[in-house]
Amino acid sequence: MSETKRKNWPDEKKLAEIRERLSSNEIMGSTVLDASAPLVDRIKANICSKIIQYQLETQITQKDLAVKLHVDEPEMSRIIHYKLERYSIDRLLGYLEILYPNLKFEVIAA
C-alpha cells in the first residue's frame, strides 16, 4: 500500500479524545518520576514501591491491603499509583511499618 493510501489508526480526532480522557481525573495512572525529581518525592516513591512489593509478594488484593492499612480503597489506589503529593514521608512510613513490623531504615549518602 502506498504512503498516500495508508490510513492512520486511530485518526487524529480519536487520538485527541484519548489524550483528553487520559489527562482527566477520571483515569488513574501511575505517576512516573524523572531522575531530577526532588529527593523527598524519590523517597516517597521508594516507600510506595515497597508497599506494592508487599502486595505482590503476599498476593493480597488492593481492597484487603486498604483494610490492613486502615485506609479506604481510593486512598490505597492513590498510594499504589504513586500519587505522592498528598502524603508525608512519616505517613507513608507508618503504612510501611504496619506491613513490616520489624522495619529497618537506612539512609546512604552517595
NUDRENTOR-986238 format. One record per residue: residue number from 0; residue in three letters; x, z, y of N, C-alpha, C in turn. Coordinates in nm, 4 decimals. Atoms other than C-alpha are relative to their C-alpha. Last residue first. Example, Ala and Ser with C-alpha at 12.3 -4.5 7.8 and 13.67 -1.06 7.14 Angstrom:
2
<node pafi="1" rolum="SER" n_xx="-0.0820" n_zz="-0.0060" n_yy="-0.1190" ca_xx="1.3670" ca_zz="0.7140" ca_yy="-0.1060" c_xx="-0.0770" c_zz="0.0730" c_yy="0.1090"/>
<node pafi="0" rolum="ALA" n_xx="0.0890" n_zz="0.0000" n_yy="-0.1190" ca_xx="1.2300" ca_zz="0.7800" ca_yy="-0.4500" c_xx="0.0900" c_zz="0.0000" c_yy="0.1200"/>
# end
This chain:
110
<node pafi="109" rolum="ALA" n_xx="-0.0780" n_zz="0.1155" n_yy="0.0486" ca_xx="2.6118" ca_zz="4.7692" ca_yy="0.8546" c_xx="0.0733" c_zz="-0.0662" c_yy="0.1139"/>
<node pafi="108" rolum="ALA" n_xx="-0.0434" n_zz="0.0780" n_yy="-0.1158" ca_xx="2.4818" ca_zz="5.1182" ca_yy="0.9163" c_xx="0.0883" c_zz="-0.1131" c_yy="-0.0496"/>
<node pafi="107" rolum="ILE" n_xx="-0.1348" n_zz="0.0538" n_yy="0.0138" ca_xx="2.3001" ca_zz="5.2443" ca_yy="0.6084" c_xx="0.0311" c_zz="-0.0821" c_yy="0.1251"/>
<node pafi="106" rolum="VAL" n_xx="-0.0256" n_zz="0.0943" n_yy="-0.1079" ca_xx="1.9985" ca_zz="5.4716" ca_yy="0.6349" c_xx="0.1458" c_zz="-0.0432" c_yy="-0.0114"/>
<node pafi="105" rolum="GLU" n_xx="-0.1374" n_zz="0.0088" n_yy="-0.0451" ca_xx="1.8882" ca_zz="5.6372" ca_yy="0.3157" c_xx="0.0104" c_zz="-0.1050" c_yy="0.1095"/>
<node pafi="104" rolum="PHE" n_xx="-0.0128" n_zz="0.0992" n_yy="-0.1051" ca_xx="1.5504" ca_zz="5.7615" ca_yy="0.2001" c_xx="0.1419" c_zz="0.0033" c_yy="0.0516"/>
<node pafi="103" rolum="LYS" n_xx="-0.1270" n_zz="-0.0237" n_yy="-0.0700" ca_xx="1.4752" ca_zz="5.9409" ca_yy="-0.1194" c_xx="0.0185" c_zz="-0.1146" c_yy="0.0966"/>
<node pafi="102" rolum="LEU" n_xx="-0.0586" n_zz="0.1024" n_yy="-0.0847" ca_xx="1.1174" ca_zz="5.9554" ca_yy="-0.2433" c_xx="0.1302" c_zz="0.0464" c_yy="0.0627"/>
<node pafi="101" rolum="ASN" n_xx="-0.1416" n_zz="-0.0369" n_yy="-0.0068" ca_xx="1.0427" ca_zz="6.2130" ca_yy="-0.5110" c_xx="0.0797" c_zz="-0.1007" c_yy="0.0820"/>
<node pafi="100" rolum="PRO" n_xx="-0.0163" n_zz="-0.1391" n_yy="-0.0461" ca_xx="0.6666" ca_zz="6.1872" ca_yy="-0.4516" c_xx="0.1459" c_zz="0.0450" c_yy="0.0125"/>
<node pafi="99" rolum="TYR" n_xx="-0.1288" n_zz="-0.0413" n_yy="0.0567" ca_xx="0.6761" ca_zz="5.8029" ca_yy="-0.4787" c_xx="0.0294" c_zz="0.1425" c_yy="0.0486"/>
<node pafi="98" rolum="LEU" n_xx="-0.0270" n_zz="0.0828" n_yy="0.1183" ca_xx="0.3241" ca_zz="5.6735" ca_yy="-0.4244" c_xx="0.1259" c_zz="0.0436" c_yy="-0.0733"/>
<node pafi="97" rolum="ILE" n_xx="0.1091" n_zz="-0.0235" n_yy="0.0956" ca_xx="0.2193" ca_zz="5.9540" ca_yy="-0.1893" c_xx="0.0280" c_zz="-0.0755" c_yy="-0.1300"/>
<node pafi="96" rolum="GLU" n_xx="-0.0269" n_zz="-0.1281" n_yy="0.0639" ca_xx="0.5610" ca_zz="5.9344" ca_yy="-0.0212" c_xx="-0.1100" c_zz="0.0387" c_yy="-0.0993"/>
<node pafi="95" rolum="LEU" n_xx="-0.1004" n_zz="0.0239" n_yy="0.1034" ca_xx="0.5051" ca_zz="5.5653" ca_yy="0.0501" c_xx="0.0303" c_zz="0.1282" c_yy="-0.0773"/>
<node pafi="94" rolum="TYR" n_xx="0.0639" n_zz="0.0729" n_yy="0.1098" ca_xx="0.1849" ca_zz="5.6443" ca_yy="0.2351" c_xx="0.0975" c_zz="-0.0197" c_yy="-0.1152"/>
<node pafi="93" rolum="GLY" n_xx="0.0958" n_zz="-0.0923" n_yy="0.0626" ca_xx="0.3610" ca_zz="5.9090" ca_yy="0.4440" c_xx="-0.0718" c_zz="-0.0659" c_yy="-0.1167"/>
<node pafi="92" rolum="LEU" n_xx="-0.0776" n_zz="-0.0842" n_yy="0.0921" ca_xx="0.6478" ca_zz="5.6656" ca_yy="0.5059" c_xx="-0.0898" c_zz="0.1016" c_yy="-0.0701"/>
<node pafi="91" rolum="LEU" n_xx="-0.0298" n_zz="0.0802" n_yy="0.1189" ca_xx="0.3930" ca_zz="5.4213" ca_yy="0.6501" c_xx="0.0822" c_zz="0.0794" c_yy="-0.1013"/>
<node pafi="90" rolum="ARG" n_xx="0.1250" n_zz="0.0217" n_yy="0.0737" ca_xx="0.2598" ca_zz="5.6876" ca_yy="0.8889" c_xx="0.0257" c_zz="-0.0779" c_yy="-0.1291"/>
<node pafi="89" rolum="ASP" n_xx="0.0432" n_zz="-0.1264" n_yy="0.0610" ca_xx="0.6038" ca_zz="5.8008" ca_yy="0.9973" c_xx="-0.1230" c_zz="-0.0198" c_yy="-0.0885"/>
<node pafi="88" rolum="ILE" n_xx="-0.0842" n_zz="-0.0185" n_yy="0.1191" ca_xx="0.7205" ca_zz="5.4410" ca_yy="1.0572" c_xx="-0.0429" c_zz="0.1267" c_yy="-0.0727"/>
<node pafi="87" rolum="SER" n_xx="-0.1304" n_zz="-0.0580" n_yy="-0.0317" ca_xx="0.4284" ca_zz="5.4000" ca_yy="1.2928" c_xx="0.0794" c_zz="0.0083" c_yy="-0.1305"/>
<node pafi="86" rolum="TYR" n_xx="-0.0559" n_zz="-0.1077" n_yy="0.0816" ca_xx="0.1471" ca_zz="5.1610" ca_yy="1.2160" c_xx="0.1327" c_zz="0.0504" c_yy="0.0539"/>
<node pafi="85" rolum="ARG" n_xx="0.0831" n_zz="-0.1206" n_yy="-0.0130" ca_xx="-0.0814" ca_zz="4.9467" ca_yy="1.4320" c_xx="0.0548" c_zz="0.1199" c_yy="-0.0767"/>
<node pafi="84" rolum="GLU" n_xx="0.0132" n_zz="-0.0494" n_yy="-0.1367" ca_xx="0.1685" ca_zz="4.6690" ca_yy="1.5000" c_xx="-0.0793" c_zz="0.1292" c_yy="0.0121"/>
<node pafi="83" rolum="LEU" n_xx="-0.0789" n_zz="-0.1183" n_yy="-0.0310" ca_xx="0.2730" ca_zz="4.6255" ca_yy="1.1385" c_xx="-0.0315" c_zz="0.0670" c_yy="0.1329"/>
<node pafi="82" rolum="LYS" n_xx="0.0541" n_zz="-0.0097" n_yy="-0.1356" ca_xx="0.0192" ca_zz="4.3797" ca_yy="0.9979" c_xx="0.0536" c_zz="0.1311" c_yy="0.0593"/>
<node pafi="81" rolum="TYR" n_xx="-0.1032" n_zz="-0.0244" n_yy="-0.1014" ca_xx="0.2459" ca_zz="4.3280" ca_yy="0.6974" c_xx="-0.0529" c_zz="-0.0067" c_yy="0.1431"/>
<node pafi="80" rolum="HIS" n_xx="-0.0245" n_zz="0.1274" n_yy="-0.0675" ca_xx="-0.0191" ca_zz="4.1730" ca_yy="0.4721" c_xx="0.0924" c_zz="0.0172" c_yy="0.1196"/>
<node pafi="79" rolum="ILE" n_xx="-0.0652" n_zz="0.0924" n_yy="0.0945" ca_xx="-0.0054" ca_zz="4.4660" ca_yy="0.2299" c_xx="0.0199" c_zz="-0.1398" c_yy="0.0569"/>
<node pafi="78" rolum="ILE" n_xx="-0.1319" n_zz="-0.0481" n_yy="0.0425" ca_xx="-0.0671" ca_zz="4.7119" ca_yy="0.5122" c_xx="0.0680" c_zz="-0.1024" c_yy="-0.0899"/>
<node pafi="77" rolum="ARG" n_xx="-0.0926" n_zz="0.0157" n_yy="-0.1125" ca_xx="-0.3501" ca_zz="4.5151" ca_yy="0.6721" c_xx="0.1416" c_zz="0.0425" c_yy="-0.0395"/>
<node pafi="76" rolum="SER" n_xx="-0.0291" n_zz="0.1416" n_yy="-0.0152" ca_xx="-0.5231" ca_zz="4.4833" ca_yy="0.3348" c_xx="0.0992" c_zz="-0.0237" c_yy="0.1136"/>
<node pafi="75" rolum="MET" n_xx="-0.0946" n_zz="0.0331" n_yy="0.1065" ca_xx="-0.4983" ca_zz="4.8568" ca_yy="0.2798" c_xx="0.0407" c_zz="-0.1464" c_yy="0.0103"/>
<node pafi="74" rolum="GLU" n_xx="-0.1282" n_zz="-0.0604" n_yy="-0.0390" ca_xx="-0.6654" ca_zz="4.9175" ca_yy="0.6154" c_xx="0.1077" c_zz="-0.0350" c_yy="-0.1027"/>
<node pafi="73" rolum="PRO" n_xx="-0.0570" n_zz="0.0831" n_yy="-0.1067" ca_xx="-0.9430" ca_zz="4.6729" ca_yy="0.5245" c_xx="0.1363" c_zz="0.0525" c_yy="0.0473"/>
<node pafi="72" rolum="GLU" n_xx="-0.0552" n_zz="0.1278" n_yy="0.0468" ca_xx="-0.9818" ca_zz="4.8562" ca_yy="0.1917" c_xx="0.0524" c_zz="-0.0898" c_yy="0.1119"/>
<node pafi="71" rolum="ASP" n_xx="0.1027" n_zz="0.0938" n_yy="0.0435" ca_xx="-1.0243" ca_zz="5.2051" ca_yy="0.3391" c_xx="0.0646" c_zz="-0.1339" c_yy="-0.0371"/>
<node pafi="70" rolum="VAL" n_xx="0.0332" n_zz="0.0945" n_yy="-0.1075" ca_xx="-0.7430" ca_zz="5.4585" ca_yy="0.3405" c_xx="-0.1120" c_zz="-0.0904" c_yy="-0.0498"/>
<node pafi="69" rolum="HIS" n_xx="0.1028" n_zz="-0.0569" n_yy="-0.0881" ca_xx="-0.6797" ca_zz="5.7703" ca_yy="0.1318" c_xx="-0.0240" c_zz="-0.0867" c_yy="0.1234"/>
<node pafi="68" rolum="LEU" n_xx="-0.0644" n_zz="-0.0281" n_yy="-0.1286" ca_xx="-0.3528" ca_zz="5.6375" ca_yy="-0.0194" c_xx="-0.0968" c_zz="0.0577" c_yy="0.1034"/>
<node pafi="67" rolum="LYS" n_xx="-0.1174" n_zz="-0.0853" n_yy="0.0229" ca_xx="-0.4849" ca_zz="5.6599" ca_yy="-0.3765" c_xx="0.0667" c_zz="0.0408" c_yy="0.1311"/>
<node pafi="66" rolum="VAL" n_xx="0.0501" n_zz="-0.1335" n_yy="0.0346" ca_xx="-0.8220" ca_zz="5.5195" ca_yy="-0.2712" c_xx="0.1169" c_zz="0.0971" c_yy="-0.0146"/>
<node pafi="65" rolum="ALA" n_xx="0.0584" n_zz="-0.0556" n_yy="-0.1224" ca_xx="-0.6529" ca_zz="5.2240" ca_yy="-0.0995" c_xx="-0.0512" c_zz="0.1416" c_yy="-0.0250"/>
<node pafi="64" rolum="LEU" n_xx="-0.1136" n_zz="-0.0405" n_yy="-0.0817" ca_xx="-0.4417" ca_zz="5.1625" ca_yy="-0.4104" c_xx="-0.0492" c_zz="0.0633" c_yy="0.1301"/>
<node pafi="63" rolum="ASP" n_xx="-0.0500" n_zz="-0.1255" n_yy="0.0565" ca_xx="-0.7586" ca_zz="5.1591" ca_yy="-0.6189" c_xx="0.1203" c_zz="0.0529" c_yy="0.0777"/>
<node pafi="62" rolum="LYS" n_xx="0.1012" n_zz="-0.1033" n_yy="-0.0211" ca_xx="-0.9138" ca_zz="4.8962" ca_yy="-0.3916" c_xx="0.0492" c_zz="0.1350" c_yy="-0.0513"/>
<node pafi="61" rolum="GLN" n_xx="-0.0076" n_zz="-0.0360" n_yy="-0.1413" ca_xx="-0.5965" ca_zz="4.6862" ca_yy="-0.3834" c_xx="-0.0984" c_zz="0.1126" c_yy="0.0300"/>
<node pafi="60" rolum="THR" n_xx="0.0723" n_zz="0.0884" n_yy="-0.0913" ca_xx="-0.5961" ca_zz="4.6912" ca_yy="-0.7607" c_xx="0.0178" c_zz="0.0479" c_yy="0.1436"/>
<node pafi="59" rolum="ILE" n_xx="0.1153" n_zz="-0.0675" n_yy="-0.0580" ca_xx="-0.3236" ca_zz="4.8715" ca_yy="-0.9551" c_xx="-0.0692" c_zz="-0.0979" c_yy="0.0962"/>
<node pafi="58" rolum="GLN" n_xx="0.1152" n_zz="0.0883" n_yy="0.0182" ca_xx="-0.0891" ca_zz="4.6620" ca_yy="-1.1670" c_xx="-0.1299" c_zz="0.0661" c_yy="0.0462"/>
<node pafi="57" rolum="THR" n_xx="0.1016" n_zz="-0.0812" n_yy="0.0677" ca_xx="0.1594" ca_zz="4.9524" ca_yy="-1.1690" c_xx="-0.1253" c_zz="-0.0806" c_yy="-0.0320"/>
<node pafi="56" rolum="GLU" n_xx="-0.0572" n_zz="-0.0638" n_yy="0.1189" ca_xx="0.4576" ca_zz="4.7289" ca_yy="-1.0938" c_xx="-0.1040" c_zz="0.0788" c_yy="-0.0782"/>
<node pafi="55" rolum="LEU" n_xx="-0.0299" n_zz="0.0997" n_yy="0.1029" ca_xx="0.2646" ca_zz="4.5018" ca_yy="-0.8586" c_xx="0.0497" c_zz="0.0641" c_yy="-0.1294"/>
<node pafi="54" rolum="GLN" n_xx="0.1251" n_zz="0.0603" n_yy="0.0449" ca_xx="0.1083" ca_zz="4.7825" ca_yy="-0.6569" c_xx="0.0247" c_zz="-0.0990" c_yy="-0.1136"/>
<node pafi="53" rolum="TYR" n_xx="0.0710" n_zz="-0.0996" n_yy="0.0805" ca_xx="0.4360" ca_zz="4.9732" ca_yy="-0.6381" c_xx="-0.1281" c_zz="-0.0595" c_yy="-0.0576"/>
<node pafi="52" rolum="GLN" n_xx="-0.0748" n_zz="-0.0081" n_yy="0.1259" ca_xx="0.6157" ca_zz="4.6588" ca_yy="-0.5171" c_xx="-0.0666" c_zz="0.1001" c_yy="-0.0941"/>
<node pafi="51" rolum="ILE" n_xx="0.0415" n_zz="0.1160" n_yy="0.0788" ca_xx="0.3441" ca_zz="4.6153" ca_yy="-0.2533" c_xx="0.0696" c_zz="0.0003" c_yy="-0.1358"/>
<node pafi="50" rolum="ILE" n_xx="0.1391" n_zz="-0.0277" n_yy="0.0388" ca_xx="0.4090" ca_zz="4.9684" ca_yy="-0.1273" c_xx="-0.0524" c_zz="-0.1140" c_yy="-0.0866"/>
<node pafi="49" rolum="LYS" n_xx="-0.0083" n_zz="-0.1005" n_yy="0.1072" ca_xx="0.7845" ca_zz="4.8984" ca_yy="-0.1315" c_xx="-0.1403" c_zz="0.0385" c_yy="-0.0478"/>
<node pafi="48" rolum="SER" n_xx="-0.0406" n_zz="0.0707" n_yy="0.1222" ca_xx="0.7245" ca_zz="4.5783" ca_yy="0.0669" c_xx="0.0125" c_zz="0.0960" c_yy="-0.1174"/>
<node pafi="47" rolum="CYS" n_xx="0.1162" n_zz="0.0717" n_yy="0.0544" ca_xx="0.5290" ca_zz="4.7784" ca_yy="0.3235" c_xx="0.0366" c_zz="-0.0721" c_yy="-0.1292"/>
<node pafi="46" rolum="ILE" n_xx="0.0870" n_zz="-0.1022" n_yy="0.0594" ca_xx="0.8292" ca_zz="5.0112" ca_yy="0.3673" c_xx="-0.1234" c_zz="-0.0660" c_yy="-0.0616"/>
<node pafi="45" rolum="ASN" n_xx="-0.0655" n_zz="-0.0451" n_yy="0.1230" ca_xx="1.0589" ca_zz="4.7123" ca_yy="0.4214" c_xx="-0.0852" c_zz="0.1048" c_yy="-0.0708"/>
<node pafi="44" rolum="ALA" n_xx="0.0200" n_zz="0.1055" n_yy="0.1002" ca_xx="0.8159" ca_zz="4.5636" ca_yy="0.6718" c_xx="0.0624" c_zz="0.0397" c_yy="-0.1326"/>
<node pafi="43" rolum="LYS" n_xx="0.1405" n_zz="-0.0047" n_yy="0.0420" ca_xx="0.8107" ca_zz="4.8918" ca_yy="0.8658" c_xx="-0.0269" c_zz="-0.1028" c_yy="-0.1092"/>
<node pafi="42" rolum="ILE" n_xx="0.0143" n_zz="-0.1214" n_yy="0.0819" ca_xx="1.1917" ca_zz="4.8995" ca_yy="0.8725" c_xx="-0.1429" c_zz="0.0104" c_yy="-0.0525"/>
<node pafi="41" rolum="ARG" n_xx="-0.0645" n_zz="0.0285" n_yy="0.1290" ca_xx="1.2033" ca_zz="4.5364" ca_yy="0.9921" c_xx="-0.0085" c_zz="0.1203" c_yy="-0.0929"/>
<node pafi="40" rolum="ASP" n_xx="0.0884" n_zz="0.0865" n_yy="0.0783" ca_xx="0.9469" ca_zz="4.6160" ca_yy="1.2622" c_xx="0.0615" c_zz="-0.0332" c_yy="-0.1359"/>
<node pafi="39" rolum="VAL" n_xx="0.1173" n_zz="-0.0785" n_yy="0.0392" ca_xx="1.1540" ca_zz="4.9107" ca_yy="1.3884" c_xx="-0.0938" c_zz="-0.0836" c_yy="-0.0864"/>
<node pafi="38" rolum="LEU" n_xx="-0.0346" n_zz="-0.0859" n_yy="0.1140" ca_xx="1.4719" ca_zz="4.6991" ca_yy="1.3847" c_xx="-0.1210" c_zz="0.0790" c_yy="-0.0487"/>
<node pafi="37" rolum="PRO" n_xx="-0.0540" n_zz="-0.1320" n_yy="-0.0329" ca_xx="1.3166" ca_zz="4.4417" ca_yy="1.6194" c_xx="0.0218" c_zz="0.0848" c_yy="-0.1262"/>
<node pafi="36" rolum="ALA" n_xx="0.1060" n_zz="-0.0992" n_yy="-0.0243" ca_xx="1.2669" ca_zz="4.0939" ca_yy="1.4714" c_xx="0.0630" c_zz="0.1351" c_yy="0.0330"/>
<node pafi="35" rolum="SER" n_xx="-0.0230" n_zz="-0.0661" n_yy="-0.1285" ca_xx="1.5671" ca_zz="3.8597" ca_yy="1.5083" c_xx="-0.1077" c_zz="0.1039" c_yy="0.0338"/>
<node pafi="34" rolum="ALA" n_xx="-0.1202" n_zz="-0.0824" n_yy="0.0047" ca_xx="1.5742" ca_zz="3.7668" ca_yy="1.1400" c_xx="0.0246" c_zz="0.0756" c_yy="0.1303"/>
<node pafi="33" rolum="ASP" n_xx="-0.1237" n_zz="0.0767" n_yy="0.0019" ca_xx="1.2176" ca_zz="3.6386" ca_yy="1.1513" c_xx="0.1180" c_zz="0.0962" c_yy="0.0111"/>
<node pafi="32" rolum="LEU" n_xx="-0.0940" n_zz="-0.0358" n_yy="-0.1055" ca_xx="0.9257" ca_zz="3.8445" ca_yy="1.0426" c_xx="0.1198" c_zz="-0.0923" c_yy="-0.0056"/>
<node pafi="31" rolum="VAL" n_xx="-0.1380" n_zz="0.0265" n_yy="0.0392" ca_xx="0.6415" ca_zz="3.6921" ca_yy="0.8434" c_xx="0.0897" c_zz="0.0337" c_yy="0.1181"/>
<node pafi="30" rolum="THR" n_xx="-0.0874" n_zz="0.0214" n_yy="-0.1137" ca_xx="0.2930" ca_zz="3.8329" ca_yy="0.8783" c_xx="0.1420" c_zz="-0.0196" c_yy="-0.0517"/>
<node pafi="29" rolum="SER" n_xx="-0.1118" n_zz="-0.0920" n_yy="-0.0154" ca_xx="0.0815" ca_zz="3.7918" ca_yy="0.5695" c_xx="0.0829" c_zz="-0.0380" c_yy="0.1216"/>
<node pafi="28" rolum="GLY" n_xx="-0.1218" n_zz="0.0474" n_yy="0.0631" ca_xx="-0.2442" ca_zz="3.6075" ca_yy="0.6090" c_xx="0.1096" c_zz="0.1011" c_yy="0.0215"/>
<node pafi="27" rolum="MET" n_xx="-0.1060" n_zz="-0.0987" n_yy="0.0029" ca_xx="-0.5877" ca_zz="3.7456" ca_yy="0.6783" c_xx="0.1173" c_zz="-0.0583" c_yy="-0.0769"/>
<node pafi="26" rolum="ILE" n_xx="-0.0909" n_zz="0.0199" n_yy="0.1123" ca_xx="-0.8296" ca_zz="3.4738" ca_yy="0.7829" c_xx="0.1125" c_zz="0.1013" c_yy="0.0086"/>
<node pafi="25" rolum="GLU" n_xx="0.0781" n_zz="0.0049" n_yy="0.1224" ca_xx="-1.1279" ca_zz="3.5563" ca_yy="1.0033" c_xx="0.0891" c_zz="-0.0067" c_yy="-0.1240"/>
<node pafi="24" rolum="ASN" n_xx="-0.0061" n_zz="-0.1307" n_yy="0.0654" ca_xx="-0.9036" ca_zz="3.6689" ca_yy="1.2916" c_xx="-0.0795" c_zz="0.0038" c_yy="-0.1298"/>
<node pafi="23" rolum="SER" n_xx="0.1042" n_zz="-0.0942" n_yy="-0.0391" ca_xx="-0.8532" ca_zz="3.3055" ca_yy="1.3908" c_xx="0.0203" c_zz="0.1330" c_yy="-0.0722"/>
<node pafi="22" rolum="SER" n_xx="-0.0487" n_zz="-0.0806" n_yy="-0.1115" ca_xx="-0.5258" ca_zz="3.1134" ca_yy="1.3619" c_xx="-0.1044" c_zz="0.1004" c_yy="0.0476"/>
<node pafi="21" rolum="LEU" n_xx="-0.1111" n_zz="-0.0844" n_yy="0.0440" ca_xx="-0.6124" ca_zz="2.9852" ca_yy="1.0153" c_xx="0.0531" c_zz="0.0887" c_yy="0.1119"/>
<node pafi="20" rolum="ARG" n_xx="0.0513" n_zz="-0.1034" n_yy="0.0905" ca_xx="-0.9508" ca_zz="2.8595" ca_yy="1.1354" c_xx="0.1103" c_zz="0.0954" c_yy="-0.0435"/>
<node pafi="19" rolum="GLU" n_xx="0.0807" n_zz="-0.0931" n_yy="-0.0788" ca_xx="-0.8021" ca_zz="2.6739" ca_yy="1.4307" c_xx="-0.0511" c_zz="0.1140" c_yy="-0.0871"/>
<node pafi="18" rolum="ARG" n_xx="-0.0904" n_zz="-0.0796" n_yy="-0.0844" ca_xx="-0.5309" ca_zz="2.5157" ca_yy="1.2160" c_xx="-0.0771" c_zz="0.1047" c_yy="0.0801"/>
<node pafi="17" rolum="ILE" n_xx="-0.0725" n_zz="-0.0919" n_yy="0.0886" ca_xx="-0.7872" ca_zz="2.4045" ca_yy="0.9573" c_xx="0.0921" c_zz="0.0902" c_yy="0.0810"/>
<node pafi="16" rolum="GLU" n_xx="0.0950" n_zz="-0.1021" n_yy="0.0442" ca_xx="-1.0141" ca_zz="2.2532" ca_yy="1.2235" c_xx="0.0689" c_zz="0.1048" c_yy="-0.0866"/>
<node pafi="15" rolum="ALA" n_xx="0.0256" n_zz="-0.0850" n_yy="-0.1165" ca_xx="-0.7196" ca_zz="2.0690" ca_yy="1.3809" c_xx="-0.0964" c_zz="0.1127" c_yy="-0.0359"/>
<node pafi="14" rolum="LEU" n_xx="-0.1177" n_zz="-0.0842" n_yy="-0.0184" ca_xx="-0.6165" ca_zz="1.9365" ca_yy="1.0397" c_xx="-0.0188" c_zz="0.0956" c_yy="0.1171"/>
<node pafi="13" rolum="LYS" n_xx="0.0064" n_zz="-0.1039" n_yy="0.1032" ca_xx="-0.9720" ca_zz="1.8113" ca_yy="0.9832" c_xx="0.1193" c_zz="0.0948" c_yy="0.0113"/>
<node pafi="12" rolum="LYS" n_xx="0.1116" n_zz="-0.0884" n_yy="-0.0350" ca_xx="-0.9679" ca_zz="1.6232" ca_yy="1.3135" c_xx="-0.0088" c_zz="0.1166" c_yy="-0.0986"/>
<node pafi="11" rolum="GLU" n_xx="-0.0396" n_zz="-0.0879" n_yy="-0.1105" ca_xx="-0.6211" ca_zz="1.4822" ca_yy="1.2439" c_xx="-0.1112" c_zz="0.0980" c_yy="0.0386"/>
<node pafi="10" rolum="ASP" n_xx="-0.0172" n_zz="0.0673" n_yy="-0.1293" ca_xx="-0.7252" ca_zz="1.3393" ca_yy="0.9077" c_xx="0.0288" c_zz="0.1029" c_yy="0.1093"/>
<node pafi="9" rolum="PRO" n_xx="0.1240" n_zz="0.0159" n_yy="-0.0757" ca_xx="-0.6634" ca_zz="1.5242" ca_yy="0.5847" c_xx="0.0266" c_zz="-0.0667" c_yy="0.1339"/>
<node pafi="8" rolum="TRP" n_xx="0.0970" n_zz="-0.0978" n_yy="0.0462" ca_xx="-0.5344" ca_zz="1.3061" ca_yy="0.4431" c_xx="0.0597" c_zz="0.1365" c_yy="0.0131"/>
<node pafi="7" rolum="ASN" n_xx="-0.0509" n_zz="-0.1372" n_yy="-0.0020" ca_xx="-0.3655" ca_zz="1.0270" ca_yy="0.6233" c_xx="-0.1107" c_zz="0.0919" c_yy="-0.0487"/>
<node pafi="6" rolum="LYS" n_xx="0.0830" n_zz="-0.0975" n_yy="-0.0695" ca_xx="-0.4801" ca_zz="0.6860" ca_yy="0.5161" c_xx="0.0679" c_zz="0.1355" c_yy="-0.0064"/>
<node pafi="5" rolum="ARG" n_xx="-0.0020" n_zz="-0.1340" n_yy="0.0588" ca_xx="-0.2294" ca_zz="0.4161" ca_yy="0.4298" c_xx="-0.0856" c_zz="0.0941" c_yy="0.0839"/>
<node pafi="4" rolum="LYS" n_xx="0.1231" n_zz="-0.0224" n_yy="0.0758" ca_xx="-0.3330" ca_zz="0.0671" ca_yy="0.5456" c_xx="-0.0076" c_zz="0.1413" c_yy="-0.0585"/>
<node pafi="3" rolum="THR" n_xx="0.1160" n_zz="0.0110" n_yy="-0.0895" ca_xx="-0.0742" ca_zz="0.0387" ca_yy="0.8234" c_xx="-0.1308" c_zz="0.0281" c_yy="-0.0728"/>
<node pafi="2" rolum="GLU" n_xx="0.0050" n_zz="-0.1154" n_yy="-0.0897" ca_xx="0.2078" ca_zz="0.1689" ca_yy="0.6040" c_xx="-0.1233" c_zz="-0.0028" c_yy="0.0894"/>
<node pafi="1" rolum="SER" n_xx="-0.0827" n_zz="0.0081" n_yy="-0.1203" ca_xx="0.1413" ca_zz="-0.0909" ca_yy="0.3367" c_xx="-0.0229" c_zz="0.1218" c_yy="0.0886"/>
<node pafi="0" rolum="MET" n_xx="0.0849" n_zz="0.0000" n_yy="-0.1175" ca_xx="0.0000" ca_zz="0.0000" ca_yy="0.0000" c_xx="0.0893" c_zz="0.0000" c_yy="0.1236"/>
# end
